[in-house]
Amino acid sequence: MDSWVIVMMLGVSIFLGAIALFGFLWAVKNGQFDDEEKFLNGVKFDGEDELNDMAKQEQKKDKLKREYRPE
């Protein structure tokens, strides 16, 4: 009686899974994941000074958002 709902849900899930698989394979083919150095350099050059600078930048962004927020 309600088996058409299960069939429809199964069809939609297979379709969405196929789209996700196609997108992943396209990204691999086009070299989206080829930057091995990015994460290694992030760990190598991420020192205490850089982290403090980033924290200060985030505080400045928050301050500017509070000051210029339309009310």
PDB file of N, CA, C and O in Angstrom:
ATOM      1  N   MET A   1       0.822  -1.190   0.000  1.00  0.00           N
ATOM      2  CA  MET A   1       0.000   0.000   0.000  1.00  0.00           C
ATOM      3  C   MET A   1       0.870   1.261   0.000  1.00  0.00           C
ATOM      4  O   MET A   1       0.689   2.142  -0.840  1.00  0.00           O
ATOM      5  N   ASP A   2       1.800   1.343   0.928  1.00  0.00           N
ATOM      6  CA  ASP A   2       2.687   2.506   0.998  1.00  0.00           C
ATOM      7  C   ASP A   2       4.074   2.193   0.451  1.00  0.00           C
ATOM      8  O   ASP A   2       5.040   2.895   0.748  1.00  0.00           O
ATOM      9  N   SER A   3       4.164   1.138  -0.348  1.00  0.00           N
ATOM     10  CA  SER A   3       5.481   0.766  -0.872  1.00  0.00           C
ATOM     11  C   SER A   3       5.986   1.773  -1.898  1.00  0.00           C
ATOM     12  O   SER A   3       7.192   1.840  -2.137  1.00  0.00           O
ATOM     13  N   TRP A   4       5.105   2.555  -2.510  1.00  0.00           N
ATOM     14  CA  TRP A   4       5.537   3.546  -3.482  1.00  0.00           C
ATOM     15  C   TRP A   4       6.376   4.634  -2.818  1.00  0.00           C
ATOM     16  O   TRP A   4       7.252   5.221  -3.454  1.00  0.00           O
ATOM     17  N   VAL A   5       6.108   4.909  -1.522  1.00  0.00           N
ATOM     18  CA  VAL A   5       6.893   5.910  -0.790  1.00  0.00           C
ATOM     19  C   VAL A   5       8.321   5.407  -0.607  1.00  0.00           C
ATOM     20  O   VAL A   5       9.280   6.161  -0.770  1.00  0.00           O
ATOM     21  N   ILE A   6       8.451   4.139  -0.271  1.00  0.00           N
ATOM     22  CA  ILE A   6       9.787   3.560  -0.081  1.00  0.00           C
ATOM     23  C   ILE A   6      10.540   3.542  -1.400  1.00  0.00           C
ATOM     24  O   ILE A   6      11.730   3.855  -1.442  1.00  0.00           O
ATOM     25  N   VAL A   7       9.859   3.180  -2.472  1.00  0.00           N
ATOM     26  CA  VAL A   7      10.498   3.149  -3.781  1.00  0.00           C
ATOM     27  C   VAL A   7      10.927   4.554  -4.192  1.00  0.00           C
ATOM     28  O   VAL A   7      12.027   4.735  -4.716  1.00  0.00           O
ATOM     29  N   MET A   8      10.081   5.538  -3.964  1.00  0.00           N
ATOM     30  CA  MET A   8      10.411   6.918  -4.315  1.00  0.00           C
ATOM     31  C   MET A   8      11.599   7.414  -3.485  1.00  0.00           C
ATOM     32  O   MET A   8      12.506   8.048  -4.025  1.00  0.00           O
ATOM     33  N   MET A   9      11.603   7.130  -2.178  1.00  0.00           N
ATOM     34  CA  MET A   9      12.707   7.558  -1.323  1.00  0.00           C
ATOM     35  C   MET A   9      14.008   6.873  -1.738  1.00  0.00           C
ATOM     36  O   MET A   9      15.069   7.497  -1.739  1.00  0.00           O
ATOM     37  N   LEU A  10      13.926   5.615  -2.084  1.00  0.00           N
ATOM     38  CA  LEU A  10      15.107   4.883  -2.536  1.00  0.00           C
ATOM     39  C   LEU A  10      15.628   5.471  -3.844  1.00  0.00           C
ATOM     40  O   LEU A  10      16.836   5.634  -4.013  1.00  0.00           O
ATOM     41  N   GLY A  11      14.738   5.784  -4.755  1.00  0.00           N
ATOM     42  CA  GLY A  11      15.151   6.380  -6.024  1.00  0.00           C
ATOM     43  C   GLY A  11      15.803   7.737  -5.838  1.00  0.00           C
ATOM     44  O   GLY A  11      16.828   8.027  -6.456  1.00  0.00           O
ATOM     45  N   VAL A  12      15.217   8.569  -4.992  1.00  0.00           N
ATOM     46  CA  VAL A  12      15.784   9.894  -4.737  1.00  0.00           C
ATOM     47  C   VAL A  12      17.141   9.769  -4.064  1.00  0.00           C
ATOM     48  O   VAL A  12      18.069  10.499  -4.415  1.00  0.00           O
ATOM     49  N   SER A  13      17.277   8.862  -3.108  1.00  0.00           N
ATOM     50  CA  SER A  13      18.565   8.717  -2.417  1.00  0.00           C
ATOM     51  C   SER A  13      19.644   8.191  -3.358  1.00  0.00           C
ATOM     52  O   SER A  13      20.794   8.620  -3.267  1.00  0.00           O
ATOM     53  N   ILE A  14      19.304   7.281  -4.250  1.00  0.00           N
ATOM     54  CA  ILE A  14      20.286   6.793  -5.230  1.00  0.00           C
ATOM     55  C   ILE A  14      20.684   7.923  -6.173  1.00  0.00           C
ATOM     56  O   ILE A  14      21.860   8.071  -6.503  1.00  0.00           O
ATOM     57  N   PHE A  15      19.714   8.718  -6.604  1.00  0.00           N
ATOM     58  CA  PHE A  15      19.996   9.849  -7.487  1.00  0.00           C
ATOM     59  C   PHE A  15      20.926  10.854  -6.815  1.00  0.00           C
ATOM     60  O   PHE A  15      21.901  11.295  -7.423  1.00  0.00           O
ATOM     61  N   LEU A  16      20.633  11.222  -5.565  1.00  0.00           N
ATOM     62  CA  LEU A  16      21.482  12.180  -4.847  1.00  0.00           C
ATOM     63  C   LEU A  16      22.871  11.611  -4.587  1.00  0.00           C
ATOM     64  O   LEU A  16      23.865  12.332  -4.670  1.00  0.00           O
ATOM     65  N   GLY A  17      22.940  10.323  -4.273  1.00  0.00           N
ATOM     66  CA  GLY A  17      24.239   9.680  -4.080  1.00  0.00           C
ATOM     67  C   GLY A  17      25.059   9.680  -5.357  1.00  0.00           C
ATOM     68  O   GLY A  17      26.274   9.869  -5.320  1.00  0.00           O
ATOM     69  N   ALA A  18      24.393   9.467  -6.492  1.00  0.00           N
ATOM     70  CA  ALA A  18      25.090   9.486  -7.774  1.00  0.00           C
ATOM     71  C   ALA A  18      25.615  10.881  -8.084  1.00  0.00           C
ATOM     72  O   ALA A  18      26.718  11.021  -8.612  1.00  0.00           O
ATOM     73  N   ILE A  19      24.842  11.913  -7.764  1.00  0.00           N
ATOM     74  CA  ILE A  19      25.305  13.286  -7.968  1.00  0.00           C
ATOM     75  C   ILE A  19      26.527  13.576  -7.095  1.00  0.00           C
ATOM     76  O   ILE A  19      27.489  14.189  -7.557  1.00  0.00           O
ATOM     77  N   ALA A  20      26.489  13.139  -5.843  1.00  0.00           N
ATOM     78  CA  ALA A  20      27.628  13.356  -4.942  1.00  0.00           C
ATOM     79  C   ALA A  20      28.864  12.612  -5.441  1.00  0.00           C
ATOM     80  O   ALA A  20      29.969  13.154  -5.414  1.00  0.00           O
ATOM     81  N   LEU A  21      28.683  11.381  -5.895  1.00  0.00           N
ATOM     82  CA  LEU A  21      29.807  10.604  -6.424  1.00  0.00           C
ATOM     83  C   LEU A  21      30.375  11.263  -7.668  1.00  0.00           C
ATOM     84  O   LEU A  21      31.594  11.350  -7.818  1.00  0.00           O
ATOM     85  N   PHE A  22      29.511  11.728  -8.563  1.00  0.00           N
ATOM     86  CA  PHE A  22      29.961  12.425  -9.760  1.00  0.00           C
ATOM     87  C   PHE A  22      30.754  13.682  -9.398  1.00  0.00           C
ATOM     88  O   PHE A  22      31.799  13.950  -9.991  1.00  0.00           O
ATOM     89  N   GLY A  23      30.262  14.446  -8.432  1.00  0.00           N
ATOM     90  CA  GLY A  23      30.973  15.650  -8.007  1.00  0.00           C
ATOM     91  C   GLY A  23      32.335  15.338  -7.417  1.00  0.00           C
ATOM     92  O   GLY A  23      33.307  16.043  -7.689  1.00  0.00           O
ATOM     93  N   PHE A  24      32.414  14.293  -6.616  1.00  0.00           N
ATOM     94  CA  PHE A  24      33.687  13.903  -6.020  1.00  0.00           C
ATOM     95  C   PHE A  24      34.670  13.454  -7.097  1.00  0.00           C
ATOM     96  O   PHE A  24      35.834  13.853  -7.083  1.00  0.00           O
ATOM     97  N   LEU A  25      34.206  12.628  -8.027  1.00  0.00           N
ATOM     98  CA  LEU A  25      35.092  12.152  -9.090  1.00  0.00           C
ATOM     99  C   LEU A  25      35.545  13.305  -9.985  1.00  0.00           C
ATOM    100  O   LEU A  25      36.692  13.326 -10.433  1.00  0.00           O
ATOM    101  N   TRP A  26      34.667  14.252 -10.245  1.00  0.00           N
ATOM    102  CA  TRP A  26      35.036  15.425 -11.033  1.00  0.00           C
ATOM    103  C   TRP A  26      36.124  16.222 -10.319  1.00  0.00           C
ATOM    104  O   TRP A  26      37.083  16.671 -10.947  1.00  0.00           O
ATOM    105  N   ALA A  27      35.972  16.399  -8.990  1.00  0.00           N
ATOM    106  CA  ALA A  27      36.960  17.159  -8.218  1.00  0.00           C
ATOM    107  C   ALA A  27      38.311  16.451  -8.215  1.00  0.00           C
ATOM    108  O   ALA A  27      39.349  17.105  -8.323  1.00  0.00           O
ATOM    109  N   VAL A  28      38.312  15.135  -8.094  1.00  0.00           N
ATOM    110  CA  VAL A  28      39.572  14.393  -8.125  1.00  0.00           C
ATOM    111  C   VAL A  28      40.215  14.515  -9.504  1.00  0.00           C
ATOM    112  O   VAL A  28      41.424  14.717  -9.613  1.00  0.00           O
ATOM    113  N   LYS A  29      39.412  14.392 -10.547  1.00  0.00           N
ATOM    114  CA  LYS A  29      39.939  14.466 -11.918  1.00  0.00           C
ATOM    115  C   LYS A  29      40.545  15.837 -12.212  1.00  0.00           C
ATOM    116  O   LYS A  29      41.555  15.928 -12.910  1.00  0.00           O
ATOM    117  N   ASN A  30      39.948  16.888 -11.694  1.00  0.00           N
ATOM    118  CA  ASN A  30      40.420  18.240 -11.968  1.00  0.00           C
ATOM    119  C   ASN A  30      41.470  18.735 -10.980  1.00  0.00           C
ATOM    120  O   ASN A  30      41.876  19.895 -11.048  1.00  0.00           O
ATOM    121  N   GLY A  31      41.916  17.884 -10.068  1.00  0.00           N
ATOM    122  CA  GLY A  31      43.017  18.238  -9.188  1.00  0.00           C
ATOM    123  C   GLY A  31      42.641  19.106  -8.004  1.00  0.00           C
ATOM    124  O   GLY A  31      43.488  19.844  -7.501  1.00  0.00           O
ATOM    125  N   GLN A  32      41.418  19.045  -7.546  1.00  0.00           N
ATOM    126  CA  GLN A  32      41.002  19.852  -6.408  1.00  0.00           C
ATOM    127  C   GLN A  32      41.696  19.435  -5.112  1.00  0.00           C
ATOM    128  O   GLN A  32      41.806  20.240  -4.187  1.00  0.00           O
ATOM    129  N   PHE A  33      42.159  18.203  -5.035  1.00  0.00           N
ATOM    130  CA  PHE A  33      42.758  17.688  -3.807  1.00  0.00           C
ATOM    131  C   PHE A  33      44.259  17.474  -3.948  1.00  0.00           C
ATOM    132  O   PHE A  33      44.841  16.717  -3.171  1.00  0.00           O
ATOM    133  N   ASP A  34      44.900  18.119  -4.919  1.00  0.00           N
ATOM    134  CA  ASP A  34      46.314  17.877  -5.200  1.00  0.00           C
ATOM    135  C   ASP A  34      47.277  18.738  -4.385  1.00  0.00           C
ATOM    136  O   ASP A  34      48.489  18.591  -4.544  1.00  0.00           O
ATOM    137  N   ASP A  35      46.804  19.606  -3.543  1.00  0.00           N
ATOM    138  CA  ASP A  35      47.684  20.523  -2.813  1.00  0.00           C
ATOM    139  C   ASP A  35      48.117  19.903  -1.488  1.00  0.00           C
ATOM    140  O   ASP A  35      47.561  20.206  -0.432  1.00  0.00           O
ATOM    141  N   GLU A  36      49.126  19.024  -1.565  1.00  0.00           N
ATOM    142  CA  GLU A  36      49.612  18.364  -0.348  1.00  0.00           C
ATOM    143  C   GLU A  36      50.352  19.328   0.566  1.00  0.00           C
ATOM    144  O   GLU A  36      50.348  19.164   1.786  1.00  0.00           O
ATOM    145  N   GLU A  37      50.986  20.336  -0.028  1.00  0.00           N
ATOM    146  CA  GLU A  37      51.807  21.267   0.735  1.00  0.00           C
ATOM    147  C   GLU A  37      50.988  22.227   1.592  1.00  0.00           C
ATOM    148  O   GLU A  37      51.503  22.761   2.574  1.00  0.00           O
ATOM    149  N   LYS A  38      49.752  22.452   1.249  1.00  0.00           N
ATOM    150  CA  LYS A  38      48.951  23.461   1.945  1.00  0.00           C
ATOM    151  C   LYS A  38      48.847  23.161   3.438  1.00  0.00           C
ATOM    152  O   LYS A  38      49.110  24.030   4.269  1.00  0.00           O
ATOM    153  N   PHE A  39      48.470  21.954   3.770  1.00  0.00           N
ATOM    154  CA  PHE A  39      48.279  21.621   5.176  1.00  0.00           C
ATOM    155  C   PHE A  39      49.607  21.467   5.901  1.00  0.00           C
ATOM    156  O   PHE A  39      49.713  21.791   7.084  1.00  0.00           O
ATOM    157  N   LEU A  40      50.621  20.974   5.197  1.00  0.00           N
ATOM    158  CA  LEU A  40      51.934  20.854   5.830  1.00  0.00           C
ATOM    159  C   LEU A  40      52.517  22.226   6.132  1.00  0.00           C
ATOM    160  O   LEU A  40      53.092  22.436   7.201  1.00  0.00           O
ATOM    161  N   ASN A  41      52.374  23.157   5.202  1.00  0.00           N
ATOM    162  CA  ASN A  41      52.878  24.515   5.435  1.00  0.00           C
ATOM    163  C   ASN A  41      52.070  25.211   6.527  1.00  0.00           C
ATOM    164  O   ASN A  41      52.615  26.007   7.292  1.00  0.00           O
ATOM    165  N   GLY A  42      50.793  24.917   6.601  1.00  0.00           N
ATOM    166  CA  GLY A  42      49.967  25.505   7.650  1.00  0.00           C
ATOM    167  C   GLY A  42      50.450  25.099   9.031  1.00  0.00           C
ATOM    168  O   GLY A  42      50.428  25.909   9.958  1.00  0.00           O
ATOM    169  N   VAL A  43      50.881  23.869   9.178  1.00  0.00           N
ATOM    170  CA  VAL A  43      51.387  23.393  10.465  1.00  0.00           C
ATOM    171  C   VAL A  43      52.783  23.931  10.722  1.00  0.00           C
ATOM    172  O   VAL A  43      53.108  24.313  11.846  1.00  0.00           O
ATOM    173  N   LYS A  44      53.606  23.963   9.691  1.00  0.00           N
ATOM    174  CA  LYS A  44      54.995  24.415   9.854  1.00  0.00           C
ATOM    175  C   LYS A  44      55.094  25.884  10.235  1.00  0.00           C
ATOM    176  O   LYS A  44      55.883  26.250  11.107  1.00  0.00           O
ATOM    177  N   PHE A  45      54.302  26.719   9.591  1.00  0.00           N
ATOM    178  CA  PHE A  45      54.450  28.154   9.747  1.00  0.00           C
ATOM    179  C   PHE A  45      53.394  28.777  10.660  1.00  0.00           C
ATOM    180  O   PHE A  45      53.252  29.999  10.694  1.00  0.00           O
ATOM    181  N   ASP A  46      52.669  27.965  11.384  1.00  0.00           N
ATOM    182  CA  ASP A  46      51.618  28.477  12.259  1.00  0.00           C
ATOM    183  C   ASP A  46      52.171  28.583  13.673  1.00  0.00           C
ATOM    184  O   ASP A  46      52.041  27.658  14.475  1.00  0.00           O
ATOM    185  N   GLY A  47      52.787  29.716  13.965  1.00  0.00           N
ATOM    186  CA  GLY A  47      53.395  29.921  15.272  1.00  0.00           C
ATOM    187  C   GLY A  47      52.488  30.724  16.183  1.00  0.00           C
ATOM    188  O   GLY A  47      51.366  31.079  15.822  1.00  0.00           O
ATOM    189  N   GLU A  48      52.994  30.998  17.357  1.00  0.00           N
ATOM    190  CA  GLU A  48      52.223  31.734  18.369  1.00  0.00           C
ATOM    191  C   GLU A  48      51.925  33.159  17.920  1.00  0.00           C
ATOM    192  O   GLU A  48      50.828  33.668  18.151  1.00  0.00           O
ATOM    193  N   ASP A  49      52.892  33.799  17.283  1.00  0.00           N
ATOM    194  CA  ASP A  49      52.677  35.175  16.821  1.00  0.00           C
ATOM    195  C   ASP A  49      51.563  35.252  15.780  1.00  0.00           C
ATOM    196  O   ASP A  49      50.729  36.156  15.820  1.00  0.00           O
ATOM    197  N   GLU A  50      51.555  34.293  14.843  1.00  0.00           N
ATOM    198  CA  GLU A  50      50.516  34.288  13.819  1.00  0.00           C
ATOM    199  C   GLU A  50      49.139  34.062  14.432  1.00  0.00           C
ATOM    200  O   GLU A  50      48.160  34.688  14.024  1.00  0.00           O
ATOM    201  N   LEU A  51      49.069  33.170  15.408  1.00  0.00           N
ATOM    202  CA  LEU A  51      47.793  32.909  16.076  1.00  0.00           C
ATOM    203  C   LEU A  51      47.312  34.140  16.838  1.00  0.00           C
ATOM    204  O   LEU A  51      46.119  34.444  16.836  1.00  0.00           O
ATOM    205  N   ASN A  52      48.238  34.853  17.491  1.00  0.00           N
ATOM    206  CA  ASN A  52      47.857  36.076  18.197  1.00  0.00           C
ATOM    207  C   ASN A  52      47.377  37.147  17.219  1.00  0.00           C
ATOM    208  O   ASN A  52      46.414  37.861  17.500  1.00  0.00           O
ATOM    209  N   ASP A  53      48.053  37.259  16.065  1.00  0.00           N
ATOM    210  CA  ASP A  53      47.615  38.217  15.047  1.00  0.00           C
ATOM    211  C   ASP A  53      46.211  37.880  14.547  1.00  0.00           C
ATOM    212  O   ASP A  53      45.385  38.773  14.360  1.00  0.00           O
ATOM    213  N   MET A  54      45.947  36.610  14.335  1.00  0.00           N
ATOM    214  CA  MET A  54      44.620  36.199  13.866  1.00  0.00           C
ATOM    215  C   MET A  54      43.550  36.496  14.910  1.00  0.00           C
ATOM    216  O   MET A  54      42.446  36.919  14.570  1.00  0.00           O
ATOM    217  N   ALA A  55      43.875  36.276  16.171  1.00  0.00           N
ATOM    218  CA  ALA A  55      42.911  36.571  17.242  1.00  0.00           C
ATOM    219  C   ALA A  55      42.610  38.070  17.286  1.00  0.00           C
ATOM    220  O   ALA A  55      41.462  38.471  17.475  1.00  0.00           O
ATOM    221  N   LYS A  56      43.643  38.892  17.111  1.00  0.00           N
ATOM    222  CA  LYS A  56      43.428  40.346  17.089  1.00  0.00           C
ATOM    223  C   LYS A  56      42.567  40.761  15.903  1.00  0.00           C
ATOM    224  O   LYS A  56      41.709  41.633  16.037  1.00  0.00           O
ATOM    225  N   GLN A  57      42.786  40.150  14.751  1.00  0.00           N
ATOM    226  CA  GLN A  57      41.973  40.457  13.576  1.00  0.00           C
ATOM    227  C   GLN A  57      40.512  40.077  13.806  1.00  0.00           C
ATOM    228  O   GLN A  57      39.612  40.820  13.414  1.00  0.00           O
ATOM    229  N   GLU A  58      40.272  38.943  14.431  1.00  0.00           N
ATOM    230  CA  GLU A  58      38.895  38.521  14.728  1.00  0.00           C
ATOM    231  C   GLU A  58      38.229  39.490  15.702  1.00  0.00           C
ATOM    232  O   GLU A  58      37.046  39.798  15.562  1.00  0.00           O
ATOM    233  N   GLN A  59      38.986  39.968  16.686  1.00  0.00           N
ATOM    234  CA  GLN A  59      38.428  40.935  17.625  1.00  0.00           C
ATOM    235  C   GLN A  59      38.082  42.243  16.916  1.00  0.00           C
ATOM    236  O   GLN A  59      37.055  42.855  17.208  1.00  0.00           O
ATOM    237  N   LYS A  60      38.941  42.673  15.982  1.00  0.00           N
ATOM    238  CA  LYS A  60      38.655  43.890  15.222  1.00  0.00           C
ATOM    239  C   LYS A  60      37.396  43.721  14.378  1.00  0.00           C
ATOM    240  O   LYS A  60      36.574  44.635  14.299  1.00  0.00           O
ATOM    241  N   LYS A  61      37.241  42.552  13.743  1.00  0.00           N
ATOM    242  CA  LYS A  61      36.046  42.286  12.941  1.00  0.00           C
ATOM    243  C   LYS A  61      34.793  42.349  13.803  1.00  0.00           C
ATOM    244  O   LYS A  61      33.794  42.956  13.418  1.00  0.00           O
ATOM    245  N   ASP A  62      34.854  41.711  14.985  1.00  0.00           N
ATOM    246  CA  ASP A  62      33.696  41.728  15.880  1.00  0.00           C
ATOM    247  C   ASP A  62      33.363  43.146  16.328  1.00  0.00           C
ATOM    248  O   ASP A  62      32.193  43.524  16.393  1.00  0.00           O
ATOM    249  N   LYS A  63      34.395  43.928  16.637  1.00  0.00           N
ATOM    250  CA  LYS A  63      34.182  45.313  17.061  1.00  0.00           C
ATOM    251  C   LYS A  63      33.538  46.129  15.949  1.00  0.00           C
ATOM    252  O   LYS A  63      32.602  46.888  16.200  1.00  0.00           O
ATOM    253  N   LEU A  64      34.030  45.981  14.723  1.00  0.00           N
ATOM    254  CA  LEU A  64      33.464  46.710  13.590  1.00  0.00           C
ATOM    255  C   LEU A  64      32.021  46.280  13.318  1.00  0.00           C
ATOM    256  O   LEU A  64      31.176  47.108  12.979  1.00  0.00           O
ATOM    257  N   LYS A  65      31.747  44.996  13.467  1.00  0.00           N
ATOM    258  CA  LYS A  65      30.369  44.520  13.265  1.00  0.00           C
ATOM    259  C   LYS A  65      29.428  45.148  14.293  1.00  0.00           C
ATOM    260  O   LYS A  65      28.304  45.532  13.970  1.00  0.00           O
ATOM    261  N   ARG A  66      29.905  45.246  15.536  1.00  0.00           N
ATOM    262  CA  ARG A  66      29.061  45.839  16.598  1.00  0.00           C
ATOM    263  C   ARG A  66      28.860  47.334  16.350  1.00  0.00           C
ATOM    264  O   ARG A  66      27.769  47.856  16.581  1.00  0.00           O
ATOM    265  N   GLU A  67      29.902  48.028  15.883  1.00  0.00           N
ATOM    266  CA  GLU A  67      29.817  49.471  15.687  1.00  0.00           C
ATOM    267  C   GLU A  67      28.921  49.852  14.492  1.00  0.00           C
ATOM    268  O   GLU A  67      28.184  50.836  14.554  1.00  0.00           O
ATOM    269  N   TYR A  68      28.991  49.085  13.432  1.00  0.00           N
ATOM    270  CA  TYR A  68      28.307  49.460  12.193  1.00  0.00           C
ATOM    271  C   TYR A  68      27.064  48.606  11.914  1.00  0.00           C
ATOM    272  O   TYR A  68      26.567  48.575  10.788  1.00  0.00           O
ATOM    273  N   ARG A  69      26.579  47.933  12.917  1.00  0.00           N
ATOM    274  CA  ARG A  69      25.397  47.102  12.738  1.00  0.00           C
ATOM    275  C   ARG A  69      24.162  47.996  12.650  1.00  0.00           C
ATOM    276  O   ARG A  69      23.906  48.777  13.566  1.00  0.00           O
ATOM    277  N   PRO A  70      23.385  47.896  11.556  1.00  0.00           N
ATOM    278  CA  PRO A  70      22.153  48.710  11.467  1.00  0.00           C
ATOM    279  C   PRO A  70      21.106  48.200  12.451  1.00  0.00           C
ATOM    280  O   PRO A  70      20.884  46.996  12.579  1.00  0.00           O
ATOM    281  N   GLU A  71      20.481  49.121  13.126  1.00  0.00           N
ATOM    282  CA  GLU A  71      19.462  48.736  14.113  1.00  0.00           C
ATOM    283  C   GLU A  71      18.118  49.286  13.761  1.00  0.00           C
ATOM    284  O   GLU A  71      17.149  49.057  14.485  1.00  0.00           O
TER     285      GLU A  71
END
